[in-house]
Amino acid sequence: MSFLPEKKSAKAEKIPEKKKLAPVKQKKRPASMIEPYRPSDLWTNFDRAFERFRRDFEDILWPSERFPMGELEARMPTVDLEDKGDKFVMTAEVPGFKKDDVEISICGDTVEISGCKEQKSDEKTKEYVRRERSSESFYRKMTLPEEIKFEEVSADLKDGLLEIILPKKEPKPKKKIPIK
C-alpha cells in the first residue's frame, strides 16, 4: 500500500477554465440602520488618534507651517552667550516682559531663566460685555562651559533684552595656536 499520489500524465490533466463571475451588488442599508463595528475600525481609530497626538506634540517642539512661530518665541527665548575672558555675558530676547515677570536661577554652571505674565481685558458697552484673559510664559536652561560666581551675577532688562553678567569662578587662560 502506497501513500504517494499517483502520477498523472500531462495530457490527461486538464485545468478547468475560470468562469467570470458577475460583480456582487451590495445591498444598501437604510440610513437609520447602525453599521456594525469591526475590530479593524478600532485599530484605524486608534492610529488616527495617535497620529493626531504625535503631530500636535511635534508642533510644540518643532514648529511647522501649521503652527505660528510668534507663539513659540515667547516659550523659548533666543539667547546669545559671549565669553569675555573673565566673565560670560548672556543676552536673552524677552519682548513684552517686565523685570517683575522674569526670574533667574543659578546653580554651579547652570543658568535658568523663566518668566510668566498675565493680561486681562474688560470691555463693557451698552449691549456688549467682553472679558479676555491671556498668559504667556517662557523657560530656558543653559549649561555654561565653566562655573561662575553666583554671588556677583547681575542682570538688566531693557527694551525686551535681558542681559546677565556671569563672572567666572576661575577663568581659564586661553592660548592662540598658529596655523601652519
Secondary structure, DSSP 8 states (H G I E B T S, - for coil): ---S-----TTT------------------TTS-----HHHHHHHHHHHHHHHHHHHHHHHS--TTS-HHHHHTTS--EEEEE-SSEEEEEEE-TT--GGGEEEEEETTEEEEEEEEEEEEEEE-SS-EEEEEEEEEEEEEEE-SS-B-GGG-EEEEETTEEEEEEEBSS----------
